[in-house]
Amino acid sequence: MLAEHREFDAETIKICAIPVEYYRIGTDPQTFVHATLLLMQGRDEATRSELNAAVLEVLSAALPEVGSITVQDVQMNRASYAKRLAGP
Ligand SMILES: O=C(O)C/C(=C\C=C(/O)C(=O)O)C(=O)O
């Protein structure tokens, strides 16, 4: 979904899932997914809200049994962002 979104260059998207061994949440069922969308700074709040909502929609559709699904965006500083790709 993000790969097709106008806001992104698909080649720059990285996705990971990190399981949490021990946790407790305040609502039942006791299962959760929290997504953090690391975004290069510069997008306005409406765009960030749209992206978070789109991720929430996809996760909700894929994981209907999960008790809590949340999405936050975190803006990265473009000026200090460092990147290295392997290859020629
Ligand atoms: O530097 C870039 O704009 C591309 C990039 C990451 C981009 C995002 O995270 C973004 O669009 O929010 C990269 O890692 O090369």
Ligand as a Chemical Component Dictionary entry (heavy atoms), coordinates in Angstrom:
data_LIG
# 
_chem_comp.id                   LIG 
_chem_comp.type                 NON-POLYMER 
_chem_comp.pdbx_formal_charge   0 
_chem_comp.three_letter_code    LIG 
# 
loop_
_chem_comp_atom.comp_id 
_chem_comp_atom.atom_id 
_chem_comp_atom.alt_atom_id 
_chem_comp_atom.type_symbol 
_chem_comp_atom.charge 
_chem_comp_atom.model_Cartn_x 
_chem_comp_atom.model_Cartn_y 
_chem_comp_atom.model_Cartn_z 
_chem_comp_atom.pdbx_ordinal 
LIG O1 O1 O 0 15.900 10.311 1.561 1  
LIG C1 C1 C 0 14.809 10.027 1.081 2  
LIG O2 O2 O 0 13.929 10.869 0.859 3  
LIG C2 C2 C 0 14.495 8.629  0.779 4  
LIG C3 C3 C 0 14.615 7.736  1.926 5  
LIG C4 C4 C 0 13.685 7.674  2.885 6  
LIG C5 C5 C 0 12.455 8.358  2.793 7  
LIG C6 C6 C 0 11.523 8.350  3.747 8  
LIG O3 O3 O 0 11.687 7.727  4.914 9  
LIG C7 C7 C 0 10.279 9.078  3.585 10 
LIG O4 O4 O 0 9.929  9.401  2.439 11 
LIG O5 O5 O 0 9.614  9.345  4.582 12 
LIG C8 C8 C 0 15.811 6.904  1.988 13 
LIG O6 O6 O 0 16.062 6.237  2.995 14 
LIG O7 O7 O 0 16.558 6.927  1.029 15 
# 
loop_
_chem_comp_bond.comp_id 
_chem_comp_bond.atom_id_1 
_chem_comp_bond.atom_id_2 
_chem_comp_bond.value_order 
_chem_comp_bond.pdbx_ordinal 
LIG O1 C1 DOUB 1  
LIG C1 O2 SING 2  
LIG C1 C2 SING 3  
LIG C2 C3 SING 4  
LIG C3 C4 DOUB 5  
LIG C3 C8 SING 6  
LIG C4 C5 SING 7  
LIG C5 C6 DOUB 8  
LIG C6 O3 SING 9  
LIG C6 C7 SING 10 
LIG C7 O4 DOUB 11 
LIG C7 O5 SING 12 
LIG C8 O6 DOUB 13 
LIG C8 O7 SING 14 
# 
